[in-house]
Amino acid sequence: MASGSQPIIEEVDQRDIQSRGGHYSKYPTSHVVCSLLKQYSLKRILDVTYGQGRFYYLCRNNVEVIAVDPVKWDWVVEPKIFYKMNVYQLYSLVRDGKLAMPSVDAVVVDPPRWNVRTAYKRDMYNYLIGTPKLIIEYASKTTVAINAEHLLVHYRELIPINGFNPVHAIKYKFYSRYLKQDGDNMSWFILYARNR
């Protein structure tokens, strides 16, 4: 995608995914992530905020995931490799040549605790080291350091990232039993490509 081109933008409603039943009902965000990975042929993933690996449930047999997280949570999907550290530590080790990462197609980041006024049901959503935007910044630095072509960000808004262009963005309307519903619960899944 040329610099300055407009990304593909879609809107997806969690209820439409869950209405398919089965695993779609339990892991609706996995459908969004796996669809993007498949559409852009991204099979080797470095997830720097892995959590339980819920993003990969529906494509767990078709992707290879290297996971990074400061805590080893109870996994839904077991990664191929796991590093118990935060994204800042990962970036420093890679930058200084102390950790050689296998080649990957994309880095994935889903920073926790977007809203500091909200207490989340799942502990991993409350476990924050740094700020969400700083975590995204270091994920982008890691993407460059390991020479990956893509960065997939899940965040509350579509944000510019230095050195990257958004190629595909999904505006995701979500519903939760444990968050106040104001009718405007949206998040973004944004696939960025590195500027070359």
N, C-alpha and C positions, 0 to 999 in steps of 0.2 A: 504494500500500500504506500502510495506516495505521501510524502510529508504534507500535512495540511488537508488531506482527504477526509471526508466525513465517514465515521464508522457506521456500520449496520446497527440499527437500534430496534430492538423488539420489546414487547411488553408481555409478561407471563404472569398468570395468576396461580398461586399455589393450589387453589381449589380445583383448577382444571387438571393439574397433574395428579392430585390425590384422587380425583374421580376415576382414574384408571384402576384403582384398587391395588391390592397386594403390596409389593415393596415400594411402589410409587407413592402409596398413601403414607408410608412410614418415612421415606427418604426423598421428599420432593426436591430438595436442593441438589441431590445427587443427579437427578434427571437433567437439571439445568447445566451443571458442571460437565457431566459425561457427554451431553449433546455438543457442547462447545469443543471439548477435547476431540471427539470423533470428527466433527465437521472440519477441524483444522489439522487432523492427523497428528495429534499430540499424544504420544504413548508413554514417554518417559518423563516423569514429573518429579520435581523437588518441591515439596510442600513445607514451607518454613513456619507454619502455624498449624500443625497437623491435628491436634485434638484427638478425636476418636477415629478419624478417617471416614466420617459419614459422607463426605462429598463423593467418594469413590465406590460406594456400595453397588450401584447399578452397572458399573463398568469394571468391577474389581478383577475380572478375568482378562481384561483387554488393556489395562494400563499397568505400568511398573512404577511404584511410588517410593521415593526416598523421603523419609519423614524427619522433621526437626520440630522439637517442642521442648520447653523447659521442664515439662512434667510428662511422665508416661501415664496417660489416661487409660481407661478400659477401652481397648480398641474394638470398633465395629468391623474395620478392615485392617488386617495386619500389613504393615508396610514391608517392602523388601529389605530396607535398611532403616534403622532408627538412630538418630543422634539426639541425645538428651542435652539440649542447650537452647539458648534463644537466638534470634536472627542476628543480633549484634555480634555475639560470639562466633557464629557461623561465618559471617562476613569477614571478621578479623582473621580467623584461621585460614580461610580461602585466600584472602588478599595477601597474607604473609607467607603463603606457600606451605603452611603447616597441615593443611587438609586438602587432598586432591579429590575433587568430586567427579563421579562419572558424568559423561555428557548427558544432558537432559534436553527435552524439547521445550519445556516451560517450567517456570517457577510459579507456585500458587501461594497466595497470601490472603488470609481472612483474619485480620486483627480482632482480638476480643475487645469487649467493653467500649463499644462505640458511644454509648450514652452513659456518662458517669453517674447520672441520677437514677439509673435503673439497676435493680438487683436482679440478676438472671437466675433461672432455676438450675441450670447446669453450671457447676463450679468452674469449668474451663472457660466459660464466657466471662467470668469475673476476674480471671487470673491475668493481670496485665503488667507487663514490664515495659515501661516507656509509655508512649502514646500511640494510638492507632496510626496516625500519619507518619510518625517516626518508624514504626514497624514496616509500613508500606515503602518508605524511602529506603530502608536497609534491604528490603526484599528486592527492590529495583537495582540497588548496588550489587547485590549478590548475583542477580541475573546477568549483569554485565561482567562481573568477575569470573563467572563460570562459562561465559560465552553462550548463554541460552538465547534463543530468538524471541521467546514470548514470556509475558508476565500476565497471570490471571489474578485479578483483584476482586474480592468481595467486600463491598463497603457501602456506606449509607448514601453516597453520592458519587457521581462521575467526576473524577478529579484529574487534573493534568499531572503528568509525571515526566520530569525532565529526561530527555533522551528516548522517549517512547511515544508512539501514536496509538490511540485506541482504534482497533479494527472492528470490534463487535461488542456491543453492550446490550445486556438484558436487564430491563427494569422489572424487578420481581416484586409482586405484591404478596406479602406474607401475612399469615394469621397465626397467633400464638395464644395458648391458654394462659400463659403466665405474664404477658405484657398487656398494658392498657391498650385497648383497641380504639384508635381515633379515626379509623377509616383511611388513613394515609400511611400505613406501614409498608414502606418501600425500601428495597435495597437494590444495589447494582452489582451485577457480575460483568466485569469489563476485561476483555482480552486485549492486551496491548502488544504491539510488535516493536522491537528495537529499531531506532533510526539507524540507517546505514549510510 
